[in-house]
Amino acid sequence: MSEILSSLRSLMASHSPPLDALVVPSEDYHQSEYVSARDKRREFVSGFTGSAGLALITKNEARLWTDGRYFLQAIQQLSDEWTLMRMGEDPLVEVWMSDNLSEEANIGVDPWCVSVDTANRWGKAFAKKSQNLISTTTDLVDEVWKSRPPPEMNPVVVHPLEFAGRSVSEKLTDLRAKLKQESARGLVIAALDEVAWLYNIRGTDVAYCPVVHAFAIVTTDSAFLYVDKKKVSNEASEYFKGLGVEVKEYTDVISDVALLASEQLFSSFSSKSEATTKDMEIDSDQTDRLWVDPASCCYALYSKLDAEKVLLQPSPLSLPKALKNPVELEGLKKAHVRDGAAVVQYLVWLDQQMQELYGASGYFMEAEANKKKPTSETSKLTEVTVSDKLESLRAAKEHFRGLSFPTISSVGSNAAIIHYSPEPEACAEMDPDKIYLCDSGAQYLDGTTDITRTVHFGKPSAHEKDCYTAVLKGHVALGNARFPKGTNGYTLDILARAPLWKYGLDYRHGTGHGVGSYLFVHEGPHQVSFRPSARNVPLQATMTVTDEPGYYEDGNFGIRLENVLVVNDADTDFNFGDKGYLQFEHITWAPYQVKLIDLKQLTREEIDWLNTYHLQCKDILAPFMNKTEMEWLKKATEPVSVSV
């Protein structure tokens, strides 16, 4: 790391103008959460592998900002040259820079890797001391990164209508209606999942995310896709031609955005009639704006536009993508059934292995292990080898296309690292006397999954049971909520935390995120969270959202339970204010470990819910189970009562 920082500081000094600081964001040119190997610049300079964070390098300091999911991981991964800045506890990066860098300081950043929102926010903070945000002409990290991976060359794949549920022409018609409604003549689309969703295409350019590196521009009469043309097969080319979408090189986007700004961007497919042209001229004053999502569009593209003629507001594609159509909903439910079957088959296998190899009392019995150890290195179970087994079980299911994120397979104290990612050479061995947390998911052609279960194959402590029970009570409370239309996730977040708050406990992450339809596992624009941004978008029928409270005790254990929910209309006895009401439907299927629950702490309603859910689990997953697995599942879903 010393050599990397030294090389970057030399480039900062020789830059014109010289830079007092360099910001290295986590994001790529599309402001993605998960990025390809060649775009992991922040990881390269800092050694921190979490999906969220920002590195700041000054002449004599190196600081890394990240959120509560990654505090423990960052402490472990950062060298002594780095200082960890805890988001939510320490000053914001722009506040720190404004306060600690000199007047008129030059702060460099690659304008392709920073959003319009972020650049504008920093600019306002820097004005106080006349500091300058400098767009570097090249990414300085790329100049230092001699072994940077090459660009991904994976084909664009057409996503069949049988899975997409809506045609591209329908989506374009709706989008253009929104442009007209907002008096905008065009939209620049940078978010990879929005490009994929709009044009019904998928790819494998980013691990765990079925997207292709591409931009799009849609105007009132034309549509463009910017992608490396070597990724476009003859079949895909014909597909786009049939849609009237012009395919251009990925690198053409910046010049075309400039042409768009000057009204000189034309498609070979668009053919306006004289009447249409005349209508557009009449409305030219009202339709001179270009729509840009400030959260997903990079500053490099925005800088080519006339700021006075830009409509800066959330993308008109974000909400329609989140509102699943009937085909997508049906696909998601089917995908979660197959996925739940794989998770149960995994738990059956793991239970057997833990008993045979480690002398564990097992999933059902509550006793300490007899300290038996595997007879050889090859038979030893680690966090990685067991997660590989889970992946193989998923891979055998219909429509499987890969994992939806790196599996969080974590034992004991590692489970307290919220987004822990085990590495083969350094991961922990399975331990029958410690909690095991597994947060995992998959990509299927008909849906994306995300599920977390926490189990113990030995004798859990009373404290571990108390914590698990509190997490379960919050999980059930949120999943059973009924609420008026217009309610946002910020309001609902407290339901999942209240049982933990009763004991003075909490967790440092949001409670729920949207889930894509064979797209990103983390999907907006809605969320269930304590963060103010969760107020922005109310929950609506046909949205998906996770329900995942947790508790993490540094150095000891972590607990999280997660199901994917679908938001549905609720049939209530009354309808106060004529608002209409909503409720959740669970679509994730896997049992909760009863021996980790202190049943005496559950209410009658909670016990009834648990028994009903377990009965559904058994019935829904039965067709996928063999005899041994079915016997295990029946035992795992037996009805419980307070007298047990």
ChimeraX attribute file (.defattr): number of C-alpha atoms within 10 A of each C-alpha:
attribute: neighborCount
match mode: 1-to-1
recipient: residues
	/A:1	15
	/A:2	11
	/A:3	10
	/A:4	15
	/A:5	21
	/A:6	14
	/A:7	16
	/A:8	23
	/A:9	22
	/A:10	14
	/A:11	17
	/A:12	24
	/A:13	14
	/A:14	11
	/A:15	14
	/A:16	11
	/A:17	13
	/A:18	17
	/A:19	24
	/A:20	20
	/A:21	25
	/A:22	25
	/A:23	21
	/A:24	27
	/A:25	22
	/A:26	24
	/A:27	26
	/A:28	22
	/A:29	25
	/A:30	23
	/A:31	21
	/A:32	20
	/A:33	13
	/A:34	21
	/A:35	21
	/A:36	19
	/A:37	17
	/A:38	17
	/A:39	20
	/A:40	20
	/A:41	23
	/A:42	24
	/A:43	19
	/A:44	20
	/A:45	22
	/A:46	26
	/A:47	15
	/A:48	23
	/A:49	19
	/A:50	21
	/A:51	18
	/A:52	18
	/A:53	23
	/A:54	19
	/A:55	25
	/A:56	24
	/A:57	23
	/A:58	19
	/A:59	16
	/A:60	11
	/A:61	12
	/A:62	19
	/A:63	18
	/A:64	24
	/A:65	23
	/A:66	20
	/A:67	17
	/A:68	18
	/A:69	20
	/A:70	24
	/A:71	20
	/A:72	17
	/A:73	20
	/A:74	26
	/A:75	14
	/A:76	10
	/A:77	14
	/A:78	18
	/A:79	14
	/A:80	10
	/A:81	13
	/A:82	20
	/A:83	17
	/A:84	17
	/A:85	22
	/A:86	18
	/A:87	16
	/A:88	13
	/A:89	9
	/A:90	12
	/A:91	14
	/A:92	14
	/A:93	20
	/A:94	17
	/A:95	13
	/A:96	13
	/A:97	20
	/A:98	22
	/A:99	15
	/A:100	9
	/A:101	17
	/A:102	13
	/A:103	15
	/A:104	15
	/A:105	20
	/A:106	22
	/A:107	26
	/A:108	26
	/A:109	24
	/A:110	23
	/A:111	23
	/A:112	22
	/A:113	23
	/A:114	27
	/A:115	25
	/A:116	24
	/A:117	18
	/A:118	14
	/A:119	19
	/A:120	15
	/A:121	12
	/A:122	20
	/A:123	17
	/A:124	13
	/A:125	19
	/A:126	24
	/A:127	14
	/A:128	12
	/A:129	14
	/A:130	16
	/A:131	21
	/A:132	18
	/A:133	23
	/A:134	19
	/A:135	18
	/A:136	19
	/A:137	12
	/A:138	12
	/A:139	17
	/A:140	21
	/A:141	21
	/A:142	15
	/A:143	12
	/A:144	18
	/A:145	16
	/A:146	8
	/A:147	8
	/A:148	16
	/A:149	12
	/A:150	8
	/A:151	13
	/A:152	16
	/A:153	15
	/A:154	17
	/A:155	18
	/A:156	27
	/A:157	20
	/A:158	16
	/A:159	19
	/A:160	15
	/A:161	12
	/A:162	13
	/A:163	19
	/A:164	24
	/A:165	18
	/A:166	18
	/A:167	15
	/A:168	19
	/A:169	13
	/A:170	10
	/A:171	18
	/A:172	21
	/A:173	12
	/A:174	14
	/A:175	21
	/A:176	21
	/A:177	14
	/A:178	14
	/A:179	22
	/A:180	14
	/A:181	10
	/A:182	15
	/A:183	19
	/A:184	23
	/A:185	22
	/A:186	27
	/A:187	26
	/A:188	23
	/A:189	26
	/A:190	25
	/A:191	25
	/A:192	25
	/A:193	27
	/A:194	22
	/A:195	23
	/A:196	24
	/A:197	24
	/A:198	22
	/A:199	22
	/A:200	20
	/A:201	20
	/A:202	25
	/A:203	21
	/A:204	20
	/A:205	21
	/A:206	20
	/A:207	17
	/A:208	22
	/A:209	27
	/A:210	26
	/A:211	26
	/A:212	25
	/A:213	29
	/A:214	26
	/A:215	27
	/A:216	26
	/A:217	22
	/A:218	20
	/A:219	22
	/A:220	19
	/A:221	17
	/A:222	21
	/A:223	23
	/A:224	23
	/A:225	23
	/A:226	21
	/A:227	21
	/A:228	22
	/A:229	16
	/A:230	11
	/A:231	18
	/A:232	17
	/A:233	13
	/A:234	9
	/A:235	12
	/A:236	16
	/A:237	16
	/A:238	13
	/A:239	14
	/A:240	20
	/A:241	13
	/A:242	11
	/A:243	15
	/A:244	18
	/A:245	24
	/A:246	21
	/A:247	19
	/A:248	18
	/A:249	14
	/A:250	16
	/A:251	13
	/A:252	14
	/A:253	21
	/A:254	17
	/A:255	13
	/A:256	20
	/A:257	22
	/A:258	18
	/A:259	15
	/A:260	21
	/A:261	20
	/A:262	12
	/A:263	11
	/A:264	11
	/A:265	15
	/A:266	17
	/A:267	16
	/A:268	9
	/A:269	16
	/A:270	14
	/A:271	12
	/A:272	12
	/A:273	9
	/A:274	9
	/A:275	9
	/A:276	12
	/A:277	12
	/A:278	12
	/A:279	11
	/A:280	17
	/A:281	12
	/A:282	11
	/A:283	12
	/A:284	14
	/A:285	10
	/A:286	14
	/A:287	20
	/A:288	18
	/A:289	24
	/A:290	25
	/A:291	25
	/A:292	25
	/A:293	25
	/A:294	20
	/A:295	19
	/A:296	23
	/A:297	26
	/A:298	28
	/A:299	22
	/A:300	18
	/A:301	22
	/A:302	22
	/A:303	14
	/A:304	17
	/A:305	19
	/A:306	13
	/A:307	13
	/A:308	8
	/A:309	14
	/A:310	19
	/A:311	19
	/A:312	17
	/A:313	12
	/A:314	15
	/A:315	22
	/A:316	19
	/A:317	22
	/A:318	18
	/A:319	16
	/A:320	18
	/A:321	21
	/A:322	21
	/A:323	19
	/A:324	21
	/A:325	17
	/A:326	13
	/A:327	16
	/A:328	22
	/A:329	22
	/A:330	15
	/A:331	23
	/A:332	28
	/A:333	22
	/A:334	17
	/A:335	28
	/A:336	27
	/A:337	21
	/A:338	24
	/A:339	31
	/A:340	26
	/A:341	25
	/A:342	24
	/A:343	25
	/A:344	25
	/A:345	24
	/A:346	21
	/A:347	21
	/A:348	19
	/A:349	15
	/A:350	19
	/A:351	21
	/A:352	18
	/A:353	19
	/A:354	24
	/A:355	19
	/A:356	15
	/A:357	17
	/A:358	24
	/A:359	20
	/A:360	27
	/A:361	23
	/A:362	24
	/A:363	25
	/A:364	17
	/A:365	13
	/A:366	16
	/A:367	15
	/A:368	16
	/A:369	19
	/A:370	14
	/A:371	13
	/A:372	14
	/A:373	14
	/A:374	16
	/A:375	10
	/A:376	7
	/A:377	7
	/A:378	7
	/A:379	12
	/A:380	16
	/A:381	20
	/A:382	21
	/A:383	26
	/A:384	23
	/A:385	17
	/A:386	19
	/A:387	22
	/A:388	14
	/A:389	14
	/A:390	23
	/A:391	20
	/A:392	13
	/A:393	17
	/A:394	27
	/A:395	19
	/A:396	11
	/A:397	16
	/A:398	13
	/A:399	15
	/A:400	19
	/A:401	18
	/A:402	20
	/A:403	23
	/A:404	23
	/A:405	20
	/A:406	17
	/A:407	24
	/A:408	23
	/A:409	27
	/A:410	31
	/A:411	29
	/A:412	24
	/A:413	18
	/A:414	28
	/A:415	30
	/A:416	25
	/A:417	24
	/A:418	26
	/A:419	22
	/A:420	21
	/A:421	20
	/A:422	20
	/A:423	11
	/A:424	11
	/A:425	7
	/A:426	10
	/A:427	17
	/A:428	19
	/A:429	15
	/A:430	23
	/A:431	22
	/A:432	30
	/A:433	22
	/A:434	21
	/A:435	27
	/A:436	24
	/A:437	26
	/A:438	23
	/A:439	23
	/A:440	23
	/A:441	27
	/A:442	27
	/A:443	29
	/A:444	29
	/A:445	23
	/A:446	26
	/A:447	26
	/A:448	30
	/A:449	32
	/A:450	24
	/A:451	24
	/A:452	23
	/A:453	21
	/A:454	22
	/A:455	24
	/A:456	27
	/A:457	31
	/A:458	26
	/A:459	22
	/A:460	20
	/A:461	13
	/A:462	12
	/A:463	9
	/A:464	23
	/A:465	17
	/A:466	18
	/A:467	26
	/A:468	25
	/A:469	23
	/A:470	28
	/A:471	27
	/A:472	27
	/A:473	24
	/A:474	26
	/A:475	25
	/A:476	20
	/A:477	20
	/A:478	24
	/A:479	23
	/A:480	16
	/A:481	12
	/A:482	18
	/A:483	19
	/A:484	18
	/A:485	18
	/A:486	14
	/A:487	16
	/A:488	22
	/A:489	27
	/A:490	22
	/A:491	15
	/A:492	23
	/A:493	23
	/A:494	18
	/A:495	20
	/A:496	28
	/A:497	25
	/A:498	18
	/A:499	21
	/A:500	24
	/A:501	13
	/A:502	10
	/A:503	11
	/A:504	8
	/A:505	17
	/A:506	18
	/A:507	18
	/A:508	17
	/A:509	18
	/A:510	22
	/A:511	28
	/A:512	27
	/A:513	24
	/A:514	24
	/A:515	25
	/A:516	26
	/A:517	29
	/A:518	29
	/A:519	28
	/A:520	24
	/A:521	24
	/A:522	21
	/A:523	19
	/A:524	20
	/A:525	21
	/A:526	26
	/A:527	29
	/A:528	28
	/A:529	22
	/A:530	19
	/A:531	14
	/A:532	9
	/A:533	15
	/A:534	24
	/A:535	18
	/A:536	13
	/A:537	17
	/A:538	17
	/A:539	28
	/A:540	22
	/A:541	17
	/A:542	19
	/A:543	24
	/A:544	31
	/A:545	28
	/A:546	29
	/A:547	29
	/A:548	27
	/A:549	29
	/A:550	30
	/A:551	25
	/A:552	21
	/A:553	17
	/A:554	14
	/A:555	13
	/A:556	15
	/A:557	21
	/A:558	26
	/A:559	28
	/A:560	27
	/A:561	24
	/A:562	22
	/A:563	23
	/A:564	28
	/A:565	24
	/A:566	23
	/A:567	19
	/A:568	18
	/A:569	18
	/A:570	16
	/A:571	12
	/A:572	12
	/A:573	6
	/A:574	9
	/A:575	11
	/A:576	10
	/A:577	7
	/A:578	9
	/A:579	11
	/A:580	16
	/A:581	21
	/A:582	21
	/A:583	23
	/A:584	24
	/A:585	15
	/A:586	19
	/A:587	19
	/A:588	25
	/A:589	25
	/A:590	28
	/A:591	21
	/A:592	18
	/A:593	17
	/A:594	19
	/A:595	19
	/A:596	25
	/A:597	22
	/A:598	17
	/A:599	20
	/A:600	13
	/A:601	14
	/A:602	18
	/A:603	12
	/A:604	13
	/A:605	10
	/A:606	17
	/A:607	18
	/A:608	15
	/A:609	14
	/A:610	21
	/A:611	17
	/A:612	13
	/A:613	18
	/A:614	23
	/A:615	16
	/A:616	16
	/A:617	23
	/A:618	21
	/A:619	11
	/A:620	15
	/A:621	20
	/A:622	16
	/A:623	11
	/A:624	16
	/A:625	17
	/A:626	10
	/A:627	9
	/A:628	10
	/A:629	19
	/A:630	19
	/A:631	12
	/A:632	18
	/A:633	24
	/A:634	16
	/A:635	12
	/A:636	22
	/A:637	22
	/A:638	12
	/A:639	17
	/A:640	14
	/A:641	12
	/A:642	12
	/A:643	6
	/A:644	7
